[in-house]
Amino acid sequence: MTTLQAMNEAQIRAALLEILENVAPEADFDELSAGVDVREALDIDSFDFLNVLIALNEQTGVEIPEADYGRLISIDDIVNYVWAKMN
């Protein structure tokens, strides 16, 4: 694992939200809470979700194997996963 830069949890969350806003610009992010299913809440398909994970990898350097995709449901799940892999 090669990280582009050390990031804290808040920075990972901010990067993730920015990526999600680019993938789903029409979504209402004020209604998105940390524990809800991101794909369902933002109405994004598996291809869009894959693009989110690729962009997150590019920003954090954390590779997410396909076997782990099912564990990444909510914003908290994704942030905690990336944070754990960075540390």
OpenMM code with the backbone's topology and positions (N, CA, C; nanometers):
from openmm import Vec3, app, unit

residues = "MET THR THR LEU GLN ALA MET ASN GLU ALA GLN ILE ARG ALA ALA LEU LEU GLU ILE LEU GLU ASN VAL ALA PRO GLU ALA ASP PHE ASP GLU LEU SER ALA GLY VAL ASP VAL ARG GLU ALA LEU ASP ILE ASP SER PHE ASP PHE LEU ASN VAL LEU ILE ALA LEU ASN GLU GLN THR GLY VAL GLU ILE PRO GLU ALA ASP TYR GLY ARG LEU ILE SER ILE ASP ASP ILE VAL ASN TYR VAL TRP ALA LYS MET ASN".split()
positions = [
    Vec3(0.0848, -0.1174, 0.0000),
    Vec3(0.0000, 0.0000, 0.0000),
    Vec3(0.0894, 0.1238, 0.0000),
    Vec3(0.0641, 0.2112, -0.0926),
    Vec3(0.1387, 0.3360, -0.0998),
    Vec3(0.0404, 0.4509, -0.0859),
    Vec3(0.0564, 0.5326, 0.0155),
    Vec3(-0.0323, 0.6467, 0.0324),
    Vec3(0.0295, 0.7690, -0.0315),
    Vec3(-0.0553, 0.8492, -0.0924),
    Vec3(-0.0085, 0.9722, -0.1530),
    Vec3(0.0273, 1.0724, -0.0453),
    Vec3(-0.0477, 1.0716, 0.0624),
    Vec3(-0.0211, 1.1597, 0.1753),
    Vec3(-0.0944, 1.1035, 0.2959),
    Vec3(-0.0443, 1.1342, 0.4125),
    Vec3(-0.1141, 1.0926, 0.5334),
    Vec3(-0.2402, 1.1767, 0.5471),
    Vec3(-0.3502, 1.1114, 0.5747),
    Vec3(-0.4775, 1.1814, 0.5891),
    Vec3(-0.5407, 1.1393, 0.7207),
    Vec3(-0.6118, 1.2331, 0.7836),
    Vec3(-0.6884, 1.1954, 0.9013),
    Vec3(-0.8305, 1.1598, 0.8573),
    Vec3(-0.9109, 1.1148, 0.9521),
    Vec3(-1.0462, 1.0706, 0.9177),
    Vec3(-1.1299, 1.1825, 0.8572),
    Vec3(-1.1159, 1.3034, 0.9073),
    Vec3(-1.1928, 1.4161, 0.8538),
    Vec3(-1.1537, 1.4449, 0.7091),
    Vec3(-1.0265, 1.4323, 0.6779),
    Vec3(-0.9807, 1.4553, 0.5404),
    Vec3(-1.0293, 1.3449, 0.4468),
    Vec3(-1.0312, 1.2223, 0.4952),
    Vec3(-1.0835, 1.1111, 0.4151),
    Vec3(-1.2315, 1.1344, 0.3880),
    Vec3(-1.3063, 1.1732, 0.4916),
    Vec3(-1.4498, 1.1995, 0.4767),
    Vec3(-1.4731, 1.3129, 0.3769),
    Vec3(-1.3960, 1.4200, 0.3865),
    Vec3(-1.4112, 1.5335, 0.2950),
    Vec3(-1.3812, 1.4912, 0.1514),
    Vec3(-1.2767, 1.4112, 0.1335),
    Vec3(-1.2421, 1.3628, -0.0008),
    Vec3(-1.3537, 1.2752, -0.0557),
    Vec3(-1.4076, 1.1864, 0.0275),
    Vec3(-1.5162, 1.0985, -0.0147),
    Vec3(-1.6392, 1.1788, -0.0543),
    Vec3(-1.6763, 1.2763, 0.0266),
    Vec3(-1.7941, 1.3573, -0.0050),
    Vec3(-1.7752, 1.4358, -0.1342),
    Vec3(-1.6558, 1.4860, -0.1570),
    Vec3(-1.6279, 1.5583, -0.2816),
    Vec3(-1.6423, 1.4648, -0.4019),
    Vec3(-1.5910, 1.3444, -0.3886),
    Vec3(-1.6023, 1.2452, -0.4959),
    Vec3(-1.7488, 1.2115, -0.5208),
    Vec3(-1.8239, 1.1884, -0.4137),
    Vec3(-1.9658, 1.1557, -0.4280),
    Vec3(-2.0428, 1.2694, -0.4936),
    Vec3(-2.0088, 1.3925, -0.4606),
    Vec3(-2.0758, 1.5074, -0.5222),
    Vec3(-2.0465, 1.5148, -0.6714),
    Vec3(-1.9285, 1.4713, -0.7128),
    Vec3(-1.8959, 1.4685, -0.8553),
    Vec3(-1.9700, 1.3569, -0.9280),
    Vec3(-1.9898, 1.2443, -0.8603),
    Vec3(-2.0580, 1.1303, -0.9209),
    Vec3(-2.2094, 1.1509, -0.9233),
    Vec3(-2.2622, 1.2135, -0.8200),
    Vec3(-2.4075, 1.2342, -0.8087),
    Vec3(-2.4369, 1.3809, -0.7776),
    Vec3(-2.4124, 1.4709, -0.8741),
    Vec3(-2.4271, 1.6142, -0.8472),
    Vec3(-2.5700, 1.6576, -0.8142),
    Vec3(-2.6680, 1.5782, -0.8557),
    Vec3(-2.8074, 1.6145, -0.8314),
    Vec3(-2.8577, 1.5708, -0.6941),
    Vec3(-2.7788, 1.4934, -0.6230),
    Vec3(-2.8206, 1.4389, -0.4938),
    Vec3(-2.8258, 1.5469, -0.3862),
    Vec3(-2.9139, 1.5246, -0.2890),
    Vec3(-2.9278, 1.6151, -0.1753),
    Vec3(-2.8391, 1.5633, -0.0619),
    Vec3(-2.7203, 1.6212, -0.0501),
    Vec3(-2.6241, 1.5736, 0.0490),
    Vec3(-2.6596, 1.6175, 0.1905),
    Vec3(-2.7491, 1.7124, 0.2057),
    Vec3(-2.7947, 1.7516, 0.3390),
    Vec3(-2.8742, 1.6389, 0.4037),
    Vec3(-2.9334, 1.5545, 0.3212),
    Vec3(-3.0145, 1.4437, 0.3707),
    Vec3(-2.9331, 1.3160, 0.3918),
    Vec3(-2.8064, 1.3189, 0.3558),
    Vec3(-2.7220, 1.2001, 0.3653),
    Vec3(-2.6558, 1.1938, 0.5022),
    Vec3(-2.6957, 1.0960, 0.5815),
    Vec3(-2.6322, 1.0797, 0.7122),
    Vec3(-2.5235, 0.9734, 0.7018),
    Vec3(-2.4355, 0.9726, 0.7977),
    Vec3(-2.3148, 0.8905, 0.7922),
    Vec3(-2.3422, 0.7405, 0.7894),
    Vec3(-2.4550, 0.6953, 0.8445),
    Vec3(-2.4792, 0.5523, 0.8559),
    Vec3(-2.5694, 0.4908, 0.7505),
    Vec3(-2.6197, 0.5688, 0.6559),
    Vec3(-2.7121, 0.5147, 0.5557),
    Vec3(-2.6367, 0.4555, 0.4370),
    Vec3(-2.7037, 0.3694, 0.3638),
    Vec3(-2.6473, 0.3078, 0.2439),
    Vec3(-2.6259, 0.4161, 0.1380),
    Vec3(-2.5010, 0.4415, 0.1048),
    Vec3(-2.4653, 0.5490, 0.0119),
    Vec3(-2.5274, 0.5257, -0.1253),
    Vec3(-2.5191, 0.4036, -0.1744),
    Vec3(-2.5710, 0.3752, -0.3090),
    Vec3(-2.7210, 0.3976, -0.3160),
    Vec3(-2.7905, 0.3551, -0.2134),
    Vec3(-2.9357, 0.3719, -0.2115),
    Vec3(-2.9736, 0.5187, -0.1930),
    Vec3(-2.9097, 0.5857, -0.0986),
    Vec3(-2.9433, 0.7249, -0.0680),
    Vec3(-2.9165, 0.8180, -0.1858),
    Vec3(-2.8101, 0.7906, -0.2609),
    Vec3(-2.7733, 0.8780, -0.3723),
    Vec3(-2.8185, 0.8230, -0.5068),
    Vec3(-2.8819, 0.7064, -0.5042),
    Vec3(-2.9314, 0.6416, -0.6255),
    Vec3(-2.8195, 0.6256, -0.7288),
    Vec3(-2.7071, 0.5690, -0.6841),
    Vec3(-2.5968, 0.5426, -0.7764),
    Vec3(-2.5853, 0.3924, -0.7993),
    Vec3(-2.5500, 0.3562, -0.9210),
    Vec3(-2.5389, 0.2145, -0.9550),
    Vec3(-2.3990, 0.1622, -0.9222),
    Vec3(-2.3788, 0.0346, -0.9480),
    Vec3(-2.2513, -0.0276, -0.9121),
    Vec3(-2.1352, 0.0309, -0.9919),
    Vec3(-2.1585, 0.0721, -1.1155),
    Vec3(-2.0526, 0.1340, -1.1958),
    Vec3(-2.0109, 0.2677, -1.1347),
    Vec3(-2.1087, 0.3489, -1.0944),
    Vec3(-2.0772, 0.4765, -1.0294),
    Vec3(-2.0040, 0.4535, -0.8973),
    Vec3(-2.0472, 0.3521, -0.8227),
    Vec3(-1.9818, 0.3227, -0.6953),
    Vec3(-1.8373, 0.2790, -0.7183),
    Vec3(-1.8144, 0.2005, -0.8219),
    Vec3(-1.6781, 0.1611, -0.8564),
    Vec3(-1.5945, 0.2849, -0.8884),
    Vec3(-1.6515, 0.3797, -0.9609),
    Vec3(-1.5810, 0.5048, -0.9910),
    Vec3(-1.5479, 0.5827, -0.8641),
    Vec3(-1.6367, 0.5790, -0.7660),
    Vec3(-1.6107, 0.6435, -0.6369),
    Vec3(-1.4891, 0.5787, -0.5706),
    Vec3(-1.4870, 0.4471, -0.5687),
    Vec3(-1.3764, 0.3756, -0.5040),
    Vec3(-1.2446, 0.3969, -0.5778),
    Vec3(-1.2490, 0.4037, -0.7097),
    Vec3(-1.1274, 0.4302, -0.7877),
    Vec3(-1.0752, 0.5701, -0.7575),
    Vec3(-1.1648, 0.6679, -0.7558),
    Vec3(-1.1239, 0.8058, -0.7258),
    Vec3(-1.0693, 0.8164, -0.5839),
    Vec3(-1.1306, 0.7445, -0.4906),
    Vec3(-1.0824, 0.7461, -0.3525),
    Vec3(-0.9431, 0.6833, -0.3445),
    Vec3(-0.9211, 0.5780, -0.4193),
    Vec3(-0.7882, 0.5163, -0.4262),
    Vec3(-0.6860, 0.6153, -0.4801),
    Vec3(-0.7233, 0.6902, -0.5828),
    Vec3(-0.6314, 0.7880, -0.6411),
    Vec3(-0.5954, 0.8979, -0.5415),
    Vec3(-0.6904, 0.9358, -0.4562),
    Vec3(-0.6642, 1.0429, -0.3598),
    Vec3(-0.5940, 0.9950, -0.2341),
    Vec3(-0.6165, 0.8691, -0.1969),
    Vec3(-0.5617, 0.8202, -0.0701),
    Vec3(-0.4476, 0.7210, -0.0869),
    Vec3(-0.4413, 0.6562, -0.2017),
    Vec3(-0.3426, 0.5511, -0.2220),
    Vec3(-0.3847, 0.4169, -0.1662),
    Vec3(-0.5039, 0.4087, -0.1086),
    Vec3(-0.5532, 0.2840, -0.0500),
    Vec3(-0.6282, 0.2047, -0.1565),
    Vec3(-0.5781, 0.0853, -0.1852),
    Vec3(-0.6459, -0.0023, -0.2799),
    Vec3(-0.7529, -0.0812, -0.2067),
    Vec3(-0.8691, -0.0886, -0.2680),
    Vec3(-0.9810, -0.1603, -0.2082),
    Vec3(-1.0103, -0.2810, -0.2966),
    Vec3(-0.9805, -0.4012, -0.2484),
    Vec3(-1.0065, -0.5198, -0.3297),
    Vec3(-1.1562, -0.5421, -0.3485),
    Vec3(-1.1910, -0.5992, -0.4619),
    Vec3(-1.3311, -0.6241, -0.4945),
    Vec3(-1.4005, -0.7058, -0.3858),
    Vec3(-1.3285, -0.7941, -0.3216),
    Vec3(-1.3861, -0.8776, -0.2157),
    Vec3(-1.4380, -0.7938, -0.0989),
    Vec3(-1.3882, -0.6717, -0.0835),
    Vec3(-1.4299, -0.5855, 0.0278),
    Vec3(-1.5424, -0.4891, -0.0081),
    Vec3(-1.5816, -0.4818, -0.1338),
    Vec3(-1.6845, -0.3859, -0.1750),
    Vec3(-1.8128, -0.4001, -0.0932),
    Vec3(-1.8511, -0.5226, -0.0624),
    Vec3(-1.9744, -0.5470, 0.0109),
    Vec3(-1.9734, -0.4937, 0.1528),
    Vec3(-1.8558, -0.4698, 0.2078),
    Vec3(-1.8431, -0.4151, 0.3439),
    Vec3(-1.8600, -0.2646, 0.3462),
    Vec3(-1.8543, -0.2015, 0.2304),
    Vec3(-1.8527, -0.0558, 0.2219),
    Vec3(-1.9918, -0.0050, 0.1860),
    Vec3(-2.0744, 0.0061, 0.2873),
    Vec3(-2.2138, 0.0434, 0.2665),
    Vec3(-2.2354, 0.1925, 0.2906),
    Vec3(-2.1927, 0.2395, 0.4044),
    Vec3(-2.2187, 0.3782, 0.4443),
    Vec3(-2.0921, 0.4629, 0.4343),
    Vec3(-2.1083, 0.5918, 0.4491),
    Vec3(-1.9932, 0.6822, 0.4518),
    Vec3(-1.8996, 0.6419, 0.5655),
    Vec3(-1.9566, 0.6128, 0.6819),
    Vec3(-1.8738, 0.5702, 0.7954),
    Vec3(-1.7958, 0.4432, 0.7632),
    Vec3(-1.8621, 0.3465, 0.6978),
    Vec3(-1.7939, 0.2220, 0.6606),
    Vec3(-1.6731, 0.2509, 0.5722),
    Vec3(-1.6925, 0.3357, 0.4732),
    Vec3(-1.5857, 0.3657, 0.3774),
    Vec3(-1.4724, 0.4413, 0.4454),
    Vec3(-1.5072, 0.5437, 0.5226),
    Vec3(-1.4047, 0.6232, 0.5914),
    Vec3(-1.3257, 0.5357, 0.6886),
    Vec3(-1.3952, 0.4560, 0.7682),
    Vec3(-1.3269, 0.3692, 0.8650),
    Vec3(-1.2376, 0.2664, 0.7960),
    Vec3(-1.2836, 0.2133, 0.6846),
    Vec3(-1.2047, 0.1158, 0.6089),
    Vec3(-1.0750, 0.1791, 0.5585),
    Vec3(-1.0871, 0.2947, 0.4931),
    Vec3(-0.9691, 0.3626, 0.4384),
    Vec3(-0.8748, 0.4030, 0.5511),
    Vec3(-0.9292, 0.4573, 0.6589),
    Vec3(-0.8479, 0.4992, 0.7734),
    Vec3(-0.7696, 0.3803, 0.8296),
    Vec3(-0.8368, 0.2672, 0.8456),
    Vec3(-0.7705, 0.1480, 0.8997),
    Vec3(-0.6587, 0.1002, 0.8074),
    Vec3(-0.6805, 0.1065, 0.6775),
    Vec3(-0.5784, 0.0630, 0.5818),
    Vec3(-0.4591, 0.1582, 0.5796),
    Vec3(-0.4815, 0.2843, 0.6135),
    Vec3(-0.3733, 0.3827, 0.6130),
    Vec3(-0.2878, 0.3735, 0.7392),
    Vec3(-0.3425, 0.3126, 0.8428),
    Vec3(-0.2723, 0.3101, 0.9719),
    Vec3(-0.2343, 0.1728, 1.0153),
] * unit.nanometer
topology = app.Topology()
chain = topology.addChain("A")
for resn in residues:
    res = topology.addResidue(resn, chain)
    for name in ("N", "CA", "C"):
        topology.addAtom(name, app.Element.getBySymbol(name[0]), res)
